[in-house]
């Protein structure tokens, strides 16, 4: 179940939209008019440099919301949200979302906790990108994934490609590939069928 159950969202003018892989939910510079929550699939929030390089601000899976801070700051979206896979996304108009929070304290509290975790993640990534080696950045990201992703059969399978990982921690994909191979040789992770296991 997500932050906001679909049954409650529908009472506040919520609707589920389908977003195909590679399509945007919203784009950088557009006004923030809706609350969004992934129902199925996954969505990334990205900013791009002038030379076309992407930096991934976050990746969101079923049950997770994204793009909320601009709703509260009354600013345009500072990043673009793009579906990584074919996805279903719940959207609620901004005014109805605020009404929902006012009338459902338990949801409001969970929402606040989610924002706190998001700020914690952004602070961690900012520190990593500013000061640390590629391997240290990878280890920090993997530690975060161990804390947040469910274990399957005693391990965690990283659900991201090498390119997505590179874009999440501000590295070139070649550097990520080299660092992952080094970490495997040191027994810090395992590779199975090209997938990273922690």
DRENVO-286829 format. One record per residue: residue in three letters; x, z, y of N, C-alpha, C in turn. Coordinates in pm, whole numbers, plus 50000, padded with zeros to 5 digits. Atoms other than C-alpha are relative to their C-alpha. Example, Ala and Ser with C-alpha at 12.3 -4.5 7.8 and 13.67 -1.06 7.14 Angstrom:
<atoms>
ALA500895000049881512305078049550500905000050120
SER499184999449881513675071449894499235007350109
</atoms>
This chain:
<atoms>
UNK500845000049881500005000050000500885000050124
UNK499215001049878501274991950346499755011650094
UNK500184990149895501495012750658498535001050037
UNK501435000349969497955002050744499274993249885
UNK500755006350110495634996350445499144988550054
UNK500755011749957493944962450465498545003550030
UNK501414996249980490494978750436499775006050138
UNK500114994249866491144998150758500284989350105
UNK499645010449903492804968850936498834990650028
UNK501135009249983489754946950877498935005850093
UNK500964993549910487614972451064500424998950146
UNK499465001249864489844966851368500414985650029
UNK499815014449976489634928751375501264994449936
UNK498835005150071492574924851137499654988049915
UNK500175011350090493034892850940501334996949933
UNK498795003650073495514880450681500224984950016
UNK499655014149982497294847750757501074996149898
UNK498975005050091499424826250527501084993350082
UNK498865005949931502894817050649500934994049895
UNK499155006750098504934791550457501485003150026
UNK498574997749990508644796350388500604991350111
UNK499345007149890510644786850699499174999050126
UNK500855000449880507674788350937500115013350076
UNK499914987949919507634813151225498645006750014
UNK501204992149971505094840951271499835000750152
UNK499945000949854506084843251638501424996350038
UNK498695004749956508984830351844500505008250119
UNK499374993249888511424846052086499454994750132
UNK500535003949869509974846052439498494999350007
UNK501475000150000506314845552331499485014050032
UNK500564986749971504054873752455499625007249872
UNK500334991750117503544902452209498515003750007
UNK501454998349994499814901452137499405005849873
UNK500534995450129499494913051773500965009849932
UNK499254992050097500624939651528500084991849872
UNK499825007750124502074923751211500515008949887
UNK499564992850120502504937250858500044990249883
UNK499875008850117503774918950549499115005249888
UNK500844996650115501194918950270500654994949871
UNK499275006150113503104895650033501144991850057
UNK498875008149958506484879050058500995007950084
UNK499004993549915509214886450313500214991950127
UNK499845005849867509914879750680501295005550060
UNK498804995349930513154881250881499794998550150
UNK499995000849854513564888151252501404995650039
UNK498705005549967516374867151399500134996650148
UNK499635005649870518124859251723501084989649971
UNK499045010850022520274828151757500934998550120
UNK499035002749894523424820851953499854985650047
UNK500095013649947523894789452160500534989649902
UNK499455009550098525914773651877499194999749870
UNK500905000750115523044779551632500195010649893
UNK499814989350098524374810051446498875010350012
UNK501074990050002521714834951340500565014049981
UNK499764986050031521874872651356498665005949958
UNK501264994650051519224889451142499855014450045
UNK500284986549950517754919751315499425008949890
UNK500604992450109515864930151002499284990749905
UNK500765007250102514204918350682498895009249953
UNK501194991850027510694930550599499264994749880
UNK500675003450126508884931050266498585005750001
UNK501394995650010505354939050146499865014750038
UNK500274986449955503984969950317500735003950127
UNK499214996549881506414968750610499494992150121
UNK500425006549876505504960950970501244995250076
UNK498875005449922507654941651219499524995650138
UNK500285004849865507834932651588499155009250085
UNK500894990849927506094964251715500525004350138
UNK499574994649870508364976352002499504992350122
UNK500515007049881507334948252243498535003050031
UNK501394996349974503694959152199499945011950094
UNK500014987849921504534992852352500714998350134
UNK499245002249876506994980052614499364989450089
UNK500695010749926504654951752723500994989250046
UNK499035010649974507454926152699499804988949898
UNK500065011050096507844892552526500885003349879
UNK499194997750119509304890952177501464996350028
UNK498595002949978513134893352195500654992649883
UNK499475006850119513544876551853498884991849938
UNK500965008450072511824851651622499805005549860
UNK500324995550137510044861951300499744987749914
UNK500075011750087510464836651017499775004449856
UNK500264996850140509054837650664501174995449914
UNK498915003550092511844838650405499424993549874
UNK500735005650114509334831050128498584997050048
UNK501425001249969505724819250129499445014250007
UNK500404986249976504074850450269498565000950050
UNK501284996449939500774866850361500275011450097
UNK499724990349894500884886150687498685004650062
UNK501164994049935498274910050826500275000650150
UNK499844999249855497754907051202498785006750061
UNK501064992749929495724929651433500234998250149
UNK499825001449855495104922751804500535013050062
UNK499334988649938497134945752028499045011050043
UNK500924989649952494184963752190499315007349885
UNK500654993850116492514969951854501005008349920
UNK498964992350067495824981851705500175013550068
UNK499884987349929496145008251978498795008949973
UNK501214992450032492545018751912500115006049859
UNK499824995350138493355021551540500935012249998
UNK499074988849997496315044351615499345012550061
UNK500674988649936494195066251844499015006849905
UNK501074994750085491505070451579500475003849860
UNK499474997150134493765074851272501375006550013
UNK498744992949972496385101751330501014998749886
UNK499085000950113497875100150978500754986650001
UNK499355013149990498565062851023500964999850118
UNK499144999249881499945069451371501315007049966
UNK498804992550037502375094951226500924991849910
UNK499195008550087503545071350949500654988650080
UNK499475010749914503965044051210501205005150080
UNK498904994049924506155067051423501235002049912
UNK498884998150094508285075451117500684986649970
UNK499465013450024508695038151048500854995250117
UNK499225003949882509865031851405501325007650005
UNK498784991850002512365060351371501004994249900
UNK499105005950101513795044851051500584986750048
UNK499545012849947514015011051222501105002150104
UNK498974996949900515965026051514501285004949933
UNK498834995150075518265043851267500784988349941
UNK499365011750059518965010851090500734991850107
UNK499385008049894519654992351417501255006950055
UNK498834992549953522015019851532501164998749901
UNK498995001350104523865018151200500654986250006
UNK499485013649998524244980251215500834997550126
UNK499265001849875525354980751581501385006349989
UNK498724993350018528085005751496500904992249905
UNK499225007550099529194985551192500584987250059
UNK499585012849945529364952351375501085002150107
UNK499074997549891531284968051663501375004549954
UNK498754992950027533974987651481500634997649863
UNK499514998950137534374981651107500374986849933
UNK499535011450079535984958450853498824993949923
UNK501085006350077533874933550653499585008249878
UNK500374992350120534054954650336499245012650036
UNK500714987949957532994985950523498574996650042
UNK501355004249960530044967150675499124997749877
UNK500765002550123528974955650328499645013049929
UNK500274987350067529314990450182498895007850070
UNK501054993049924527165004950461498654993549977
UNK501275006950026524484978350414499515003249859
UNK500404997250139524474983750036499555014549983
UNK500434986050005524245021550086498585001350056
UNK501345000149942521215015650308498974994449900
UNK500915005950097519634993250043499755009449882
UNK500184990350108520235019849776498975010650039
UNK500924989749951518255044249993498584994750018
UNK501325005349962515375020650066499334991249895
UNK500605008950100514874996949770499775007449868
UNK500264993350129513325007349436500984995449892
UNK499145003350114515485008749124499184993349892
UNK500625006650116514654985848834501005000649886
UNK499144998750119516114994148492501355006250035
UNK498804992349969518645018048644500914994250107
UNK499165005749895520014995348917499114993950109
UNK500685006849890519074978949246500564985950009
UNK499585013949983519164941149272499794996050146
UNK500075003649858519954929449624499174987250013
UNK500915011649994517134905549723500384989450104
UNK499585009149894519204885649974501094990549952
UNK498915009450025521394854749957501255004750075
UNK498754996649928525034857050069499874996550148
UNK500175004049860524044838350387499175010250077
UNK500844990049933521284863350471500805012850023
UNK499164988049984523694892450410500974998050116
UNK499055003049891526254875750640499305001050135
UNK500744999849873523614871350911499535013950038
UNK500444986249973522544907750876501115008650059
UNK498904991349955526004922050945501044992550084
UNK499155007149904527524895751173501304994749945
UNK498815005550062529964879450932499774985449962
UNK500115013550054530714844250810499715001349851
UNK500384999150141529304836850465501224999849909
UNK498785000450081532794829050331500645013949990
UNK499454986349999533934864050431499195009149908
UNK500864992050087530944879550255500294996949853
UNK499735004050140531644859849935501325006249952
UNK498704994250037535314870749933499905015249982
UNK500114985450004534424907150004499205004649879
UNK500804996350117531774908149731500824998549872
UNK499155001850118534224894149475501025011249989
UNK499034989049999536784920449578499325013049956
UNK500724987750036534174948249550499634999949851
UNK500295000950144533204935449204501245003549919
UNK498764997350074536844936249089500385014750006
UNK499714985749986537054972249213498935008749937
UNK501064992550066533904982149023498985006350093
UNK500934994349903531844989149337498614993749991
UNK501275006650024529084964949233500174990949879
UNK499915009850110528244940748953499254987450040
UNK500675012849977527194904148956499414995449868
UNK500655005450120524694890148707499144988250040
UNK500745012049963523424854548732500034997150148
UNK499865002249855524704853049090499365010850085
UNK500674989149926522654883949185500915012150009
UNK499214987949978524304914849330499195012049951
UNK500644987950050523484947049146500785012250046
UNK499384987649951524154981549288499675011549905
</atoms>
